[in-house]
Amino acid sequence: MCNGRNDCGDNSDETYCSHRGNCPTHRSFFCGKNNNYNDRCIPLSWKCDGWKDCPSGKDEEKCNYENLTPALLHKARFRALNWTYQLRKENQPTRKWGPDVGRISVALYLTNHSYFRGNRSIRDEISYELSLDLLSRLALKEIEDISSTELAYYINAFLVTCIDPRKFHVLDLVSELRKRVDAQVYTNRSAMLALCNAGERMTERDVEKLTSVFWKAHREFSTDTQALAVLALVCVAKQPHEVFDMDEIKELTMELKKRQYRNGTVENLKTTALVLQTLFASECEADEENFDEEKALQQILRSQKDGSFGNVPNIYYVLPVLQCRSLVNISSSHCKAPVIDEKEALMDLMNQAGEKWSVRFSLWIGNNRTLERTLALSVPANSSFYRIMEFAAGVDDRFK
């Protein structure tokens, strides 16, 4: 860089370089001469951003890092993403992203969803690993043996990687989770949020349960629980069914704001990030009088070591905050309608784990059976006739 050669091909490595000493001070910072005796200019926004861009490190001298700038947040985001990508094990044939592939997929999407819209190779690889992960579990146990929190985890990850959670290898994960949420006395905030993210219609009973768990957690000083409950309620308020109004969120978020310590944190790194997510999702403007968002962000950045924030679960909660986003922004809106390959769909049905029924599904057209079509299917045991019709339509368009 700044060595007088076009190393990148598009000359971008020489873009901010000066060979005549003319470095415009109003938009550039002059690093001085490098080892090749070439002058070097960098964008002014790169100065004091926490990253040494000048060979001598001159751009990071005499800096006041208490001033939170967009460039500083961008650099922290870049370092965290770089650390996350380094988790990928290139030499492994499968499971390159490890056991936390679901959290990684959501964190990457919420940081910059163009990774999943523009770079199909990353999305498709993660999508494949997520499918493989759940299928391998279903080969050893029934869907009922997978916890509601885990189902919510898969649903959120499937949405951002363009897997339909309602039609995952003939399993409707959303309906399964809804059935459990309605049957359980205990309110699982993560499950509620995943249902809402998946477009499931939320009810007044759901709102009552979430509000109740918020105030119960308030008495028990469980801020994580409260923040997740509010995120779920924010998602409900954004649905068109009008079972909950966003104005009712203010009282709840005010209680969360009271939990902030003088140094800007809310209990710990994860909780601080969750509360910030809640505020970003529910408020258009910062409430500086009751909560210092800048100080909270500064504390988060101070905890960044070598690009990471300690572990993948922390990255999962922190990365969206650096983009001013939240778990409510999980969506499949970036996905195009999948092209169904009939042979692949049939193989998916035949290769499912668990007990199977062999079914012959026939369609007759005309009083005298002028046209008859028959399809042989291998479907999960106890499938309803309507579900078998859906299977047939998914395998062969002529049965729609």
C-alpha positions in Angstrom: 0.0 0.0 0.0 1.2 3.5 -0.9 4.4 2.0 -2.5 3.7 3.5 -6.0 2.5 0.1 -7.4 -1.0 -1.0 -8.4 -1.1 -4.0 -6.2 -4.9 -4.4 -6.0 -5.6 -4.1 -9.8 -8.0 -1.2 -9.4 -5.4 1.0 -7.8 -7.4 1.2 -4.6 -4.2 0.6 -2.6 -2.9 3.9 -3.9 -6.1 5.9 -3.6 -5.3 7.7 -0.4 -1.6 8.2 -1.1 0.2 11.4 -1.8 3.5 11.5 -3.8 3.8 15.3 -3.8 3.0 16.1 -0.2 -0.4 17.6 -1.1 -2.7 16.0 1.6 -5.9 18.0 1.9 -6.3 18.6 5.7 -10.0 19.2 5.4 -10.7 15.6 4.4 -7.5 13.6 4.9 -4.9 12.9 7.6 -1.2 12.9 6.7 0.7 9.9 8.0 4.2 11.0 6.8 6.6 9.1 4.7 6.7 5.4 4.9 9.7 3.0 4.4 9.6 3.6 0.7 9.7 7.3 1.2 6.3 7.8 -0.2 3.8 10.1 1.5 0.6 8.6 2.7 -2.8 10.1 3.3 -5.8 8.4 4.9 -9.4 9.4 5.2 -9.9 11.8 8.2 -12.5 9.4 9.6 -9.8 6.7 10.0 -8.0 8.9 12.6 -8.6 7.8 16.2 -10.9 4.9 15.2 -9.1 2.3 17.3 -7.1 0.9 14.4 -3.6 1.8 13.3 -3.8 2.8 9.6 -0.6 4.7 9.4 2.6 2.5 9.4 3.9 4.5 12.4 0.6 4.5 14.2 0.5 8.3 14.1 -3.3 8.3 13.4 -3.9 6.7 16.8 -1.8 9.2 18.8 -3.4 12.0 20.9 -6.8 10.5 20.7 -9.8 10.7 23.0 -11.5 7.3 22.7 -14.3 8.6 25.0 -15.8 10.2 21.9 -18.0 7.6 20.3 -17.8 8.0 16.5 -19.5 6.1 13.6 -16.0 5.2 12.4 -15.2 3.6 15.8 -18.4 1.5 15.7 -17.6 0.5 12.1 -14.1 -0.6 13.1 -15.4 -2.6 16.1 -18.0 -4.3 13.8 -15.4 -5.1 11.2 -13.1 -6.7 13.8 -15.9 -8.7 15.3 -17.0 -10.0 11.9 -13.4 -10.9 11.1 -13.2 -12.8 14.3 -16.4 -14.6 13.5 -15.3 -15.6 10.0 -12.1 -17.0 11.5 -14.3 -19.6 13.4 -14.9 -21.2 10.0 -12.7 -24.3 9.6 -11.9 -24.5 5.9 -10.4 -28.0 6.1 -13.4 -29.7 7.5 -15.7 -31.3 4.9 -18.9 -30.5 7.0 -19.8 -28.5 10.1 -17.3 -25.8 9.1 -19.0 -23.2 11.3 -19.1 -25.4 14.4 -22.0 -26.0 16.9 -23.0 -22.4 17.1 -23.9 -22.0 13.4 -27.4 -20.8 14.2 -26.2 -17.9 16.4 -23.5 -17.1 13.9 -26.0 -16.9 11.0 -28.3 -14.5 12.9 -25.4 -12.3 14.0 -24.1 -12.1 10.5 -27.5 -11.3 9.1 -28.3 -8.6 11.6 -24.9 -7.0 11.2 -25.2 -6.8 7.4 -27.9 -8.8 5.6 -26.2 -8.2 2.3 -24.0 -11.2 3.3 -27.1 -13.4 2.8 -28.6 -11.4 -0.1 -25.5 -10.9 -2.2 -23.1 -13.7 -1.1 -25.1 -16.8 -1.7 -22.1 -19.1 -1.1 -22.0 -18.1 2.6 -25.7 -18.3 3.0 -26.0 -21.6 1.2 -23.2 -23.2 3.2 -24.6 -22.1 6.5 -28.1 -23.1 5.4 -26.8 -26.6 4.5 -25.1 -26.9 7.9 -28.2 -25.8 9.8 -30.3 -28.4 8.0 -27.7 -31.1 8.6 -27.5 -30.2 12.2 -31.3 -30.5 12.9 -31.7 -33.6 10.7 -28.9 -35.4 12.5 -30.7 -34.7 15.8 -34.0 -35.9 14.4 -32.4 -39.1 13.4 -31.7 -39.9 17.0 -34.8 -38.4 18.7 -38.3 -37.3 18.1 -39.2 -33.6 17.4 -40.9 -33.6 20.9 -37.5 -34.3 22.5 -36.1 -31.0 21.1 -36.8 -28.2 23.6 -38.9 -25.1 22.8 -35.9 -22.8 23.2 -33.9 -24.9 20.7 -36.8 -24.9 18.2 -36.9 -21.1 18.5 -33.2 -21.1 17.8 -33.7 -23.1 14.6 -36.6 -21.0 13.4 -34.7 -17.7 13.7 -31.7 -19.2 12.0 -33.8 -20.7 9.3 -35.5 -17.4 8.5 -32.3 -15.6 7.9 -30.8 -18.4 5.8 -33.9 -18.8 3.6 -35.1 -22.2 4.9 -38.9 -22.3 5.3 -39.4 -23.3 9.0 -43.0 -24.3 8.1 -41.9 -26.8 5.5 -38.6 -28.2 6.8 -38.5 -31.7 5.3 -42.3 -32.0 5.8 -42.1 -30.7 9.4 -43.8 -27.5 10.4 -41.5 -26.2 13.1 -43.6 -23.0 13.6 -46.9 -25.0 14.3 -45.0 -27.3 16.6 -43.7 -24.4 18.6 -47.1 -22.7 18.7 -48.7 -25.9 20.0 -46.2 -26.0 22.8 -46.4 -22.3 23.7 -50.2 -22.6 24.0 -50.0 -25.7 26.2 -47.2 -24.5 28.5 -47.9 -22.6 31.7 -44.3 -21.3 31.6 -43.8 -18.3 29.2 -40.8 -18.8 27.0 -39.9 -15.4 25.7 -37.5 -16.7 23.1 -40.2 -19.0 21.7 -42.7 -16.1 21.5 -40.2 -13.9 19.7 -39.4 -16.6 17.2 -43.1 -17.2 16.5 -43.6 -13.5 15.9 -40.5 -13.3 13.6 -41.9 -16.2 11.6 -45.1 -14.3 11.0 -47.3 -16.4 13.3 -50.4 -14.4 14.4 -49.9 -13.3 18.0 -52.9 -13.2 20.3 -54.1 -11.2 23.3 -53.3 -14.2 25.4 -49.7 -14.1 24.2 -49.5 -10.4 25.2 -50.9 -11.1 28.6 -48.4 -13.9 29.2 -45.4 -11.7 28.0 -46.6 -8.8 30.2 -47.0 -11.0 33.2 -43.6 -12.6 32.8 -42.0 -9.1 32.5 -43.4 -8.0 35.9 -42.6 -11.3 37.5 -39.0 -11.0 36.2 -39.0 -7.4 37.5 -39.6 -8.7 41.0 -36.9 -11.3 40.6 -34.4 -8.8 39.1 -34.0 -10.8 35.9 -33.3 -8.1 33.4 -32.5 -10.6 30.6 -35.9 -12.0 30.9 -37.5 -8.6 30.9 -35.6 -7.4 27.8 -36.5 -10.5 25.8 -40.2 -10.1 26.8 -40.1 -6.5 25.6 -38.5 -7.5 22.3 -41.3 -10.0 21.7 -43.9 -7.4 22.6 -42.3 -4.9 20.1 -42.6 -7.6 17.4 -46.3 -8.1 18.3 -46.9 -4.4 18.2 -45.6 -4.3 14.6 -48.1 -7.0 13.4 -51.2 -5.7 11.6 -53.6 -7.4 14.0 -53.5 -4.6 16.6 -53.5 -6.8 19.8 -50.9 -4.6 21.4 -49.9 -0.9 20.9 -46.3 0.4 20.9 -47.3 3.2 23.3 -47.7 0.5 26.0 -44.0 -0.3 25.7 -42.8 2.9 27.3 -43.6 1.9 30.8 -41.7 -1.4 30.4 -38.6 0.2 28.8 -38.5 2.8 31.6 -38.1 0.0 34.1 -35.2 -1.4 32.0 -33.5 2.0 31.9 -33.5 2.1 35.7 -31.1 -0.9 35.8 -28.2 1.0 34.2 -25.2 1.5 36.4 -23.2 4.8 36.6 -20.5 3.4 34.3 -23.1 2.7 31.6 -23.5 -1.1 31.9 -26.6 -3.0 32.8 -25.4 -5.9 34.9 -23.0 -7.5 32.3 -22.0 -7.4 28.6 -24.9 -9.7 27.4 -27.6 -7.8 29.4 -26.3 -4.4 28.3 -26.5 -5.5 24.7 -30.0 -6.9 25.2 -31.3 -3.7 26.8 -29.8 -1.7 24.0 -31.5 -3.9 21.4 -34.8 -3.4 23.2 -34.3 0.4 23.1 -33.3 0.4 19.5 -36.3 -1.6 18.6 -38.8 0.4 20.6 -37.7 4.0 20.4 -37.1 6.3 17.5 -34.9 8.7 19.5 -32.5 8.1 22.4 -33.9 9.0 25.8 -30.7 10.7 27.1 -32.4 11.9 30.2 -33.1 8.4 31.5 -30.5 6.1 29.8 -27.0 6.9 28.5 -26.8 4.8 25.3 -23.4 6.3 24.4 -21.8 5.3 27.7 -23.4 1.8 27.4 -21.8 1.4 23.9 -18.5 2.6 25.2 -18.5 -0.1 27.8 -19.3 -2.7 25.2 -16.4 -1.6 23.0 -14.1 -1.7 26.0 -14.9 -5.4 26.4 -13.7 -6.2 22.8 -10.5 -8.2 22.8 -8.8 -9.4 19.6 -12.0 -8.6 17.7 -14.2 -10.9 19.8 -16.5 -10.1 22.7 -15.5 -13.3 24.6 -17.5 -16.0 22.9 -20.2 -16.6 20.2 -23.2 -16.1 22.5 -21.9 -12.6 23.3 -21.2 -11.9 19.6 -24.9 -13.0 19.0 -26.2 -10.2 21.2 -23.5 -7.5 20.6 -23.1 -7.5 16.8 -26.6 -6.4 16.1 -26.2 -3.5 18.6 -23.2 -2.2 16.6 -25.6 -1.8 13.7 -28.4 -0.4 15.9 -30.5 -3.5 15.2 -32.2 -6.1 17.3 -33.6 -9.7 17.2 -36.9 -8.2 16.1 -35.2 -7.5 12.7 -34.9 -11.2 12.0 -36.7 -11.8 8.7 -36.9 -13.8 5.5 -37.8 -10.8 3.4 -34.5 -11.0 1.6 -35.2 -14.5 0.3 -36.5 -15.3 -3.1 -39.1 -18.1 -3.6 -37.2 -21.4 -3.9 -37.2 -23.4 -7.1 -38.5 -26.8 -6.2 -36.7 -29.7 -7.8 -39.2 -32.6 -7.9 -36.6 -35.3 -7.6 -34.8 -33.6 -4.6 -38.1 -33.1 -2.9 -39.0 -36.7 -3.3 -35.6 -37.8 -1.9 -36.1 -35.5 1.1 -39.4 -37.2 1.9 -38.0 -40.6 1.5 -34.9 -40.0 3.7 -36.6 -38.6 6.8 -35.8 -40.1 10.2 -38.5 -42.1 12.1 -41.4 -44.4 11.2 -42.7 -44.1 7.6 -45.9 -45.0 5.8 -45.9 -46.0 2.2 -48.8 -44.2 0.5 -50.1 -44.2 -3.1 -51.9 -40.9 -3.8 -54.1 -40.9 -7.0 -55.8 -38.0 -8.7 -58.6 -38.8 -11.2 -59.9 -36.2 -13.7 -63.2 -36.8 -15.6 -66.2 -39.0 -14.9 -64.6 -42.0 -16.7 -61.1 -41.4 -15.3 -60.1 -39.6 -18.5 -56.9 -38.7 -16.8 -55.4 -40.5 -13.8 -52.2 -39.6 -12.0 -50.7 -41.7 -9.2 -47.8 -40.8 -7.0 -46.0 -43.1 -4.5 -44.9 -41.4 -1.3 -43.0 -42.3 1.8 -44.4 -40.0 4.5 -44.0 -39.7 8.3 -46.4 -42.0 10.3 -49.7 -40.5 11.3 -49.7 -37.9 8.6 -53.1 -36.4 7.9 -54.7 -36.8 4.4 -54.4 -33.0 4.0 -50.7 -33.2 4.8 -50.2 -36.0 2.2 -51.9 -33.8 -0.3 -49.4 -31.1 0.5 -46.5 -33.5 0.2 -47.8 -34.6 -3.2 -48.1 -31.0 -4.4 -44.6 -30.2 -3.2 -43.1 -33.1 -5.1 -45.2 -32.8 -8.3 -46.8 -29.5 -9.5 -49.5 -31.5 -11.3 -51.0 -32.4 -7.9 -51.5 -28.8 -6.8 
